[in-house]
Amino acid sequence: MRKFEQYQDMIARLFPELGDVESDERILSRPVTFQVTDDCNLACFVAGTKILMSDFSYKNIEDVKVGDVVMAFDEHTEPNKQLKLKPTKVTHTFYRHDKVRKIRAVDGSEIVCTDEHPFLDGRKKWKRAEALTDTDTIWRYRRDKNCVFEEKISFNKPLSDDVIPVYNLETELHTYIANDFLVHNCTYCYQINKGKRRMSFETAKKFIDLLISGDKGMSTYINPTISPALIVEFIGGEPFLEVDLIDQICDYLEAQLAEKMHPWATKHMFSICSNGVLYFDERVQKFLHKHRDNLSFSVTIDGNKELHDSCRVFHNGQGSYDLAVAAAQDWMSRGYYMGSKITIAPGNLQYVYDAIMHMVDLGYEDINANCVYEEGWTQEHAVEFYKQLKRVADGFLEKDIVDSTYLSLFEQDFFHPKEEDDLENWCWGAGTPILTVDGYKPIEDIQIGDLVYTHDGTVHPVINTMSHFADNCVRIFGDSLPSLICTNDHKLFAKKQGVFDKYPVNDLISQDQICTYDSETGFEFKRGLNKQTAPSQIVYNITVDTNHSY
């Protein structure tokens, strides 16, 4: 049972007439996001560091993009088990300036990194770069034999006192391979091509004015008719580094909503997720108190102290776990809600019980957990998942917290089989042009929030982007059709034997009529589709809100 009601549930309860519609486009609360800063108060590698990609090629770390697929490994591999390489998607890229050191293995291989970056040592434990000595062994990838092995350190010293640009990645497995060294993604710093930039108040004002007026297509994404409640999210870096700016934005938004007697004036919420380091700062406390009645606030805690401090560290090497826990416990002690989310994957499945009960011990009473959707799940994982959940259930019963602590994994409405279409991985090759409100844009450059045209001519926002390495690619082309690369199971709108529907490329022939769009003539149906097998490659796809087409 949830102790604290979710905001969207509250809106549905308080305004039942707003949810009593047949349209699937109505969303009772929809978020908009302000990235107020790139900066973060919490590790990276120098430009030119070679990242092992999923096709076993190499790419300079500064050229790796979100959506690229790199090789990684399961950081939770038991000491007596062999490390195995696995492909994983890059979810964030980072950039900042810092001092660096050079580490050299006995075979002469070198890597230049920041002091705090974690390397996998011979015990399969994470060890900071500055703490490695010539008595340590670390894990490396051997390309000629396509395997990983242990190797001793021969040199580890700082290069100079100068600060230089450094880069990092975040991956879904939280690991990757740099210059053939096995490393953790340790991803709590700065996004690539950014530094210490901050959003200006003038920029925020322009967006708020656009949000309220609905101009320039904004009303297509969000308006009080389809979304009677508004959620405003603030992200960073660490957002509380710009707490004064956030406070100014909140004040301006509320003043404009009140002045215009806008429906959102009484139905809005601010949302901030922090690392907790600045929580006790006087300005942050003042902001939290001021907006407490319209604020969803959370502190990120990555499991236990050892795991958290292996990733979230200050430049002096000190971990931030104690500050994060103190912030979370202080907020909850005042009677406020603080939720949490645990991501479950095959590699960390054996820690589900420990992770959930750790959150319980910290005082969390609303715990959300979800499973990654990527491949890798087996029947054996299902058995282990059951065992872990059984232990959690027993733990809840022993602590007598079944009615007082909510765990999403015990939600009876969850765990229904997904629709068949949702299980597919249809994708397009790089360079495929997607029609947006700003013109055509290559699919690999599409970002969450971009507004795209859909199959019925309406505009909808992109809510997810994805990519993977595919070996079922085909090139489709024709005299009156564009030449594109996609997976052979991707569905196209077409007329087949006079029936208009979505059909897999594999099922389409030259006599079928493919639905196309021309900016001057609109939608047209064209015959003459040809198909050729295309090389294996990275392919891309996007998810479009509500309409699910583009």
N, C-alpha and C positions, 0 to 999 in steps of 0.2 A: 504494500500500500504506500502511495506517495504521501509524504508528510507535507510537501509543498506542491501546490497546484501549478502545472505548467502554464505559461502565459497564453498559448493558443487555446488550451482547454478552458481557461478562464474566460477568454473572449467568446468562445462558443457557448459557454453556460450563461454569461451575462447578456449576450445578444443572440438568442437562438434564431431569431428571424433572419439574421444575416447568413446563417449557415444552411438555411432551409431552401436550397436551390438545387437544380439538377445539373447546372453547368460544372464541369470539372476544372474550370479555370479559376474558380474562386479559391483563394488561399487566405485564411482568416488573419494571418500575420505574415508579412514578408520582410526580409532584412535588406538594408543597404549598408555598405561598409566604407568606413573612412580609414585609410592607412595613414596615420598621423606622423609616423617616423619610420626610418629604416634602422635606426640605431638600437642597440641592445646593450644592456649592462652586464652581460656575461662574456671557441676554438674554431687550422686551415692550411692550405698548401699554396705554394707559389705558382705563378703562371708557368705553363709548360709541363706541369705534372701530368703524366700520362694515365688516363682512366681507361680501364679495360671494359669495353663495350660488350653487349650480349652476343655480337657476331665475332667476338675475339679480335676485333680491330682496336685501335687506340685513338683516343681523342683528348686534346689538351683540356684540362679542367675548366679553363675560362671559356671554352667553346661548348661545353655541355649545357643542354637546355632542359627545362622542365618537360617531361614526357619522354625523354631519351631513356633507353633501356640499357642498363649497365650490368656487369657481372658482380655478384655479391656472394654472401655465405650466411649460414644460420649462426648468429652469435650465441645461441643457446645450445650448440653442439656439446654433448657430454665429453669429458676428458678422454674417455676410452674409445670414442667414435671418430671416424674419419671425417674431416671437413669436406663438404661438397659445395661446388660452385652452383649458384642459382641466378637466373636473370631477375632483375627488379627494376621498377620504374623510378625515375628521378621525380621527386615531388616538389622540391624547392632547390634554388641555387643561392649562394651567399657570397658576399664580398666585403672586405674591410682592409685595414692597414694594421700591421703588427710586426714585432720583432720575430726573427725566425732562427732556427738551428738546422744543422745538417746531420743526418744520420746515415752511416755507411755500414752495409753488411760485409761479411768476410769475403764475398765474391766480388766486391767492388761496387755493387749496386747502391745508389744513393737516393735520398729523398730529402727535400727541404720543407719544413713545416713549422707551425707555431709550437710553443712549449707544451701546451696542454693537450695536443691532439692524441687520442688513445690509439695504441697499437695492440694487436692480439699477440700476447707473449706465449712462450712454450707451454704454460699451464692452461692455455685457453682462457686467460683472464685479461682484462683490459689494463694497460699500463700507460701512463702519460709519457709523451716523448722525452721530456726532460728527465724522467726517472729511469730511463733505460741505461744500462751499463754494459761493459764488455763481458759480464757474466750472464747476461740475458740472451735468450733466443727469442726470435719473433717468427711469425708465419709469413711466408711469401708464396707467390704463384710462379711455377716454372713452366714457361710457355712451350719448350721443346717436348716436354712430357705431359703437358696438360694436367698438372697436378699441383697440390700445395705441399709445402715442406717447411721444416724448421731451419733457421739459420742464425748464427751468432752475430752479435753486434761488434764491430771493430772500431767505430768512431762515432762520437755523439757530442757535438759542441755548438754553442751559439755562434752565429756568423758575425754579427756586429750589433751595435746598439741602434742602428737605423731601423725605421719602420718602413715596410714595403707593402704593396698590394698582395693580399692573400685571398684564396677562394675555397669554398667548400660546397658540398652537396648534401641534400637529405634524400634518402631512398626509402621505399616501403619496407625494406628489411633492415634499415638503419645501419647498413654496412656497405662497403664497396672496396675496390682494389685500385690503389694509386701507386704508380711506378712498380707494380707487382708486389707491393706490400699490402697486407690485409689490415684494413683500418675501420674504425667506427665512423659513422657520419657526423657525430658530435655537432649537431646542427643548430646551435643556438647563437648565431651571430648576425650577419648582414646579408641581404640579398645581393646577387650579382649585379654589377653595373650601378650599384648604389653605394652610398657611404654613410654620411651623417645627415642626409637630407631630411627635411621635415615639410609637412604640408603647411601652406600658409593659410591664415584665417580667410583671406580673400578668396582663395580657391574653394574652401569649404562653404563660404557664403554663396558662391555662384552655384554650387551643386545643390544646396538647400533650396535656393530660389527655383531652380529647375525642378527639383523634387515636388515642391508645393504647386508650382504652376502646371506641371505636366508637359512643358514645351519640349521640342526636339525629340519626340518619340518616347519621352520618359513615362507618359501616362499609359503607354502600351505595356510597359513592364510592371508599373505599380500605380494604383490610384485607389482612393477610398471606397470605390464601388466594388472592385474585385478583391481588395485587401483592406478591410476596415481597421486593421491595426498595423502599426509600423514598428519595426525593430531596427535600431541604429547600432551597428557594431563598430567598435574601435579596435584596430590591430596595429602591430608594429612590425619588426622590432619589439621593444618593450613599450607598450603604449603609455605607461605612467611616466616615462621620461618627458612626455608632453602633456602632463596633467592640466596645466593652465590652458593650453590650446583646446583640449577636450572639453574643459569646463566652459570655455567661451563658445564653442560650437553648440553644446547642449543648451546654453542660455539663449543663443540666437534662434535655434530651431524652435524652442518652446515659445519664445516671444512672437515669432512669425506665425506659428500655428494659432496662438491665442488671438493675435491681432486680426487674423483673417477668419476667425471662428471656424477653423478647419476641423473636420471630424477626428483627425489624429491628435488634436489637442488633448483629448482625454483618453486616447488609446494608443500610447506609444511606450516603448521600453528601450533603455540603453543597455548595451552588453559589452563587457570588457573581460578579457582573459589575460591575466598577468603572471609573471614569474614570481611575484610576491616580494621581490627584493626591496622595493620602495614603499611597501604597504604602510609602514609606520611613519613615513614622512608626513610632516604636518600638513602640507598642501594636499596630499592624497587623502588623508583622513578627513580633511575639510570637504573635499569633493564627494567622498563616499557618504558622508553624513547628509550633505546637501541634496543628493539625488537618490537617497536610499529607497524612496518609495517607487522609483521608476528605474531601478537598476538591477541587472543580472550580472553578478560578479563572480569570477572563479579564479582559482590559482592552480597552475599546472604542477602536478606532482607525478614524477615518472617512477612509480613503484617504490621500493624501499630506498633507504639512504645511499647504499652502495651504488645502485643502478642510477639514481637521480644524479648523484655527484660525479659519476663517470662522464656525464654529458653536459650538465649545466654548471659551469665553473666560471669564476671570475678570472681575469687575466693574471692574478697572483697565484692561481691554482686552488684557491679555497672554494669548496663546494657551496651551493646555495640551498641545499635541502632544509637545513634548520630554519632559515629565514622563510622559506616557502611554507613549511608546516606551521610555523608560528603565525603567519598571516592567515592561513586557512582556518586554524583553530580559533583565532581571535574573532574572525568574522562570524563563524558559526556560533561562538559563545554568546554573541549579541542577539541570537535568534534569527539570523538571516540565512537564506538558502545558499548552499554551495554544492553544485552538482559536480560530477566527474565522469570521465569517459575512459574506458579501457578498450584498447584494440586487440583483438584476439586473432592470431595467425598460427599456422601449423608449427612454426618455430618456437612459439612461446606458450603453447597450449598447456604444457605441464606446470606452468606457473599461475594458471587461472585462479586456483584456490588461494594461493599465497597473496596474489595481487588484490583480490576482492576483500579478503579478511584484513589485509593491511589498511585498506581504505576504511573499513569498519572501525578498526582500532584507532584511526585518526579522527573519528567522529562523523564521517560522512553518512548521511541518512538517505541519499538519493544517488545511486550508482548506476550509470549507463555503461553497457558493454556491447560491442558489435564485432562481428567476424569479417575479415577481409574476404572479398569475393573472388580473388584470383585463384587460378588453378593450384593444386598441391594438396588438396584435402583428400584423404583416403578413408576407407572403412575403419582402419586402425585409429585414425584421428577421432572418428565419431565415438569409438569405444572410450578413448581417453577423455574426450570432452564430457561424456556421461559420468565417468568416474570423478572428474573434477567438480562438476555441478552437484553430484551427490554429496561430496565432501562439503561444498558450500552450504547446501541445504541442511546438512547435519550441524554445521557450524552456526547457522542462523537459529536452529532449534535450541542448541545448547546455550546460546547467548540470549535466547528469548527475544529476538529482534525481528521475527517474521512480520509482525504488524507495524513495526516502527521504522523499518529500513526497506527502501524500495530498491530492487535489483531488476533491471530490464530483462535479464536472461530468464527470469521467472514470469514474464508477462505472457498470459495465455493467448493473447492475440498474435503473438509473434510465431516465427518458425513455420509458416505455411510455404509450400513449394512456390518458387517463382514462376511467372509466366514463361513459356518456352522462348518467346522473343527476347526476354531479359537475360537469357543464358547465352546468347550468341555474342560473337566478338567481331561484328562486321566493321571493316575499317577501310580507309582510303590512303593512297600513297601520298608522300610529301609533295606539295605544290598544288594539290587539288584546290581550285578556287571556290570559296564559300561566299555566297551573297549576303552581305551585311548592310546595315543602314549607311555605312560609310563606303560602300562599294565592295568589290571582290577582295578576299583576303585568303592567303594560303592556309589550309586547314591546320598546319602545325603551328601557326601564329595566332590562332583563335584562342581567346582567353575567356575564363568564366566571367559572365556579365556582359559579353558582347551581344549585341542585338542582331539577330539573323532573320531572314525571310524564310517562311515555311511553305509547305506544299499548297496551302490555300491562300497564299499571298499576305497573310498576317505576319506581324513581327513579334518574336519571342526571344527571351534571353537564354544564353548558354548557361547551363547549371553544372556541367562537368566536362572535362576533357580527358582523353585517355590515349594510350598508344601501346603497342606490343610488337614483337617480332613475328612475322607471319610467313609461312611457306606455301600458302594457298592463294597466291596473288595472280591476278589476270589483268591484262590490258584490254580495255574496251574502247572501240573506236568505230567510225563509220563516215561515209561521205558527208552527211549532214549532222554528225554527232561529234562532240569533243573527244579527244584522246585522253583517257584517264586510267589510273591503276587503282584497283580495289581488291578486296578478298572475294573469292568466288561465291561466297554465301551472302554477300551484301545485297540487300533488297532495294529495288528501284520501283518507283511508281510507273506502271505501264498498263497497256491494254493487251491482254492475251486472249485471243479468240473472242474479242469484243468485251471482255470482262475487265474493268478497271480495278486494280488492286496492287499490293506490294508483292514483287516476285524476286526470288534469288537470282543473281546474275547467271548462275549455272543453268537455270530453267528457261532462260530467255533465248530466243532465236531471232534470225534476221527479219522474219515476217512480223514479229511483235512490235507494237508501237510504244516507244519510250517517251515518257513525259519529260519535256524540257521547258526552260524558261528563257525568254528573250526580253530585254528591257524595253524594246519598242513594240513587239507584237504580243507579249504576254506568254501564256502557257501554250505549248504546241506538242503534238504527238508526231514522232518521227520513226520511220523504219530504217533498216539497214545496219543493225547492231552486229559488230564482229568482235571476236574474242581471241586473245592469244595468251599463252602462259607467260607470266612475268617472273623475274628473279625474286627470291626471298628477300624481304626488306622490312624496315620499321614502317608500320602503318598507323594511322591516326583516326580517331572518331570523336564526336562530340554528342552530348546529350542536351536537348533543347527542352526547356520548361513547357509543360502542358501539351504542346502540339506534337513533340517527339519526331519532328521532321525538319529538314533543311534543304 
